[in-house]
Amino acid sequence: MPSAAPGDAPEPDAEALELGRRLFARDCRFVVGAARRDQVPDSDLPEVAFAGRSNVGKSSLINALTGHRALARVSHTPGRTQQVNFFVLGERLMLADLPGYGYARAPKDQVRRWTALVRAYLRGRPTLRRACLLIDARHGIKDPDRALMDLLDEAAVSYQAVLTKCDKAGAAELATRLAAVGRELAGHTAAHPDVLATSARTGHGIAELRAALAALAAPPASREIT
């Protein structure tokens, strides 16, 4: 896999990788699925949200990060995630799996409700430290992604592009995609400059993403053995 394309994330050091490994080896438990704004749980933990087009692989990536095969529900039917699902990782980080946007096999009024919920969540979640914007490595940034990027810029929510399914793209194609995504992100005020390429199937990039997210987590309790 290419590692020096413009926009590609620099390799984290061994200490950062180890901190990420330790954090994501801890217990991860489902908290609640919120279908309405008033169902979003109160929390003082730092939070990371996973957003992306329908069927981009959000649930598969969360499962790969946490080492649980079925923590987040995986479906080949776009639009299957119909609420914001919250998970607590090691009592140090909250993970939020957002409904996919774009194509979805669901009634339009239901899709509108999901969209309103996600917008309200992103604009009004003070503990949200970063949104991971998942982009299919084979297709790159699409107009629905750009609409979300504009919303995140407006809400001043830091977000990082994470390419998914990179095992399905050739090396040259992936390098080109990383460079293109990096160039486009440079024009957005809330975008993190580093782009990560991942594969939930092969594990490529999973350790690097764990390291990036571990840097956002609450520090371990003084009595906690890491």
Sequence and secondary structure as in RCSB ss.txt:
>XXXX:A:sequence
MPSAAPGDAPEPDAEALELGRRLFARDCRFVVGAARRDQVPDSDLPEVAFAGRSNVGKSSLINALTGHRALARVS
HTPGRTQQVNFFVLGERLMLADLPGYGYARAPKDQVRRWTALVRAYLRGRPTLRRACLLIDARHGIKDPDRALMD
LLDEAAVSYQAVLTKCDKAGAAELATRLAAVGRELAGHTAAHPDVLATSARTGHGIAELRAALAALAAPPASREI
T
>XXXX:A:secstr
    STTB     HHHHHHHHHHHTS EEEEEEESSGGGS    S EEEEEEBTTSSHHHHHHHHHT SSSS   
SSTT   SEEEEEETTTEEEEE   BSS SS HHHHHHHHHHHHHHHHS TTEEEEEEEEETTT   HHHHHHHH
HHHHHT  EEEEEE GGGS HHHHHHHHHHHHHHHTT TTB S BEE  TTT TTHHHHHHHHHTTS    TT  
 
